[in-house]
Amino acid sequence: MTVTIGRRELLVALSGTAAAWPLAARAQQAAMPVIGFLNSDSPGPLAQFVSAFHRGLNQTGYVEGKNVIIEYRWARGRYDRLREMAADLVLRRVAVIVATGASPSLLAARSATREIPTVLIAGEPMQDGIVVSFNRPGRNATGVSLFTDVLSAKRLELVRELIPNAAVIALLVDPNSKESVIEASEVQEAAHAIGQRIIVSKAGSEPDLVSAFAGTPAALLIAGSPFFTRLRDQLVALAAQYAVPTVYEWREFITAGGLISYGPSLTGAYRQVGVYAARILHGDKPADLPVQQPTKFELAINLKTAKALGIEVPATLLARADEVTE
């Protein structure tokens, strides 16, 4: 039997189908896995690192807005907000939490949940009890360890090689960063062992930064801190203004015009975190994903800045450099 549908009935049927499309799209979006991205800093200065995180996700088949949703939580330097933000991500039932920026981010995620898989960037996650071991994390967290504190003695050697007659070397420390304080202790111990005088300056806010340069030390070491990374342009400008040879942790400072840096790739760490977050969405367990460790440390030198400071970089140092900006 043939059924004939009238024009009016056809239009009603089509309009009902069209109305259902947005509902279907919303349902599909709601079914996407959600990643909670928790960071102690601000989005602007970390844009290149977030892009690296996205590249890690893309590498394993996930694209934001297409098949995964990312809920960003930026503390903007207000560490006291991190626990509330982490708890909010738990309430939203995210599939994975990515905690980056500083120890307070990691500890906030740890206090909020022992069940939701967490991928982190940390200096030494075993010290904070976040993982049991590097090879078998054993709990709900894994990620990348940067070993930032153990490299501080190497950066002190670089200063002495660059400025061999420096009677006093200053060290800029963020008192609000656990990693920065630990690094300060490592630098002081290394300096004492070789008879080098070190002066420690503390800067936990922007107005404090000038004091580290105003005394015009022979050279300056900047300890690792998300606060300093966010203000890298300002720190590089102050080093130029006061003509202070300064050694940094990340190559991004050299891109901004800094003199010399030595450390692992922070961009690479964010990319690896993206890879791990995607693997967990695919079904891997964080307890079975080894904490990644740097296999290469980058020495970057800016010869243009050295020339402006009147410094001749030793040929032996240039020969070891991974990146030289002229």
Secondary structure, DSSP 8 states (H G I E B T S, - for coil): ------HHHHHHHHHHHHHHHHHHHHHHHHTS-EEEEEESS-TGGGHHHHHHHHHHHHHTT--BTTTBEEEEEE-TT-GGGHHHHHHHHHHTT-SEEEEESSHHHHHHHHHH-SSS-EEEEES-TTTTTS-S-SS---SSEEEEE--TGGGHHHHHHHHHHHSTT-SEEEEEE-TT-HHHHHHHHHHHHHHHHHT-EEEEEE-SSGGGHHHHHHT--SEEEE---HHHHHTHHHHHHHHHHTT--EEESSTHHHHTT-SEEEE--HHHHHHHHHHHHHHHHTT--GGGS--B--S--EEEEEHHHHHHHT----HHHHHH-SEEE-
